[in-house]
């Protein structure tokens, strides 16, 4: 699942989520700006930084880790101190590390043991949020990310209904509903179209804004050439080769060939970007 992208969009849409995770008032998010920041010297990139509006408020460095990585804290604190060296902000800082569960967290390096004292870092385990997230749409979306398939449909329906009732700004409401659907598609990319339909209704998926953005209603029913054009977009949404082939009424091998070509193009682009950075 493309967790970095999902978390970035959640924090951009509902910046109050960070402060709810920390057990603080959502009103603390007022004035904060959230962004992804690259530390250019060694090409480190933070998952996100919450920038405060005033000098007496904290900078929050946020990192999301869904795979166990022994050097996680070495990298996290290395990036933070390099950022502080390069930008010399006036504000003090705080780190937030988000994991799906405790088993993904790693041992605390003794070289950084003072930084694990209260007041410098919080470690969040998403599978332990359930008791505190019942009334929060933002925390509910984070909970959906780690929910089992059997609970995902019910949670998604509840979140979308909650968004329609409690969010007053239509743009934010629409974005939240879109994010909930996107989490489901990213979360289960291996499911066939029949399984997706059984899980949360393929007809409902077709009505979501981001699905409509990648195809006009006529394109799904149109010529083979038009269908081939939207395969890369559907792949980026997380649909499996089999699900795309079934939905577009195309041969699985044809879709797989397009997917392989797209993967080759993406790899070549990444290599070009790396070479340009080195130059």
Protein Blocks (a to p, Z undefined) as FASTA:
>chain_A
ZZklmmmmmmmmmmmlmmmmnopafklmgopacdddddfknopacfbdcddfbfkbccdd
ddddfbdcfklmmmmmmmmmmmmmmnopabdcddddddfblklpccddfklmmmmpghia
ccddfklmmmmmmmpmklmmmmmmmpcfklmmmmmmmmmmmmmmmmmblklmmmmmmmmm
mmmmmmmmmbcfklmmmmnopklmmmpmklmmmocfklmmmcfklmmmmmmmmmmnopaf
klmmmmnopafklmmmmmmmmmmmmmmmmmmmmmmmmZZ
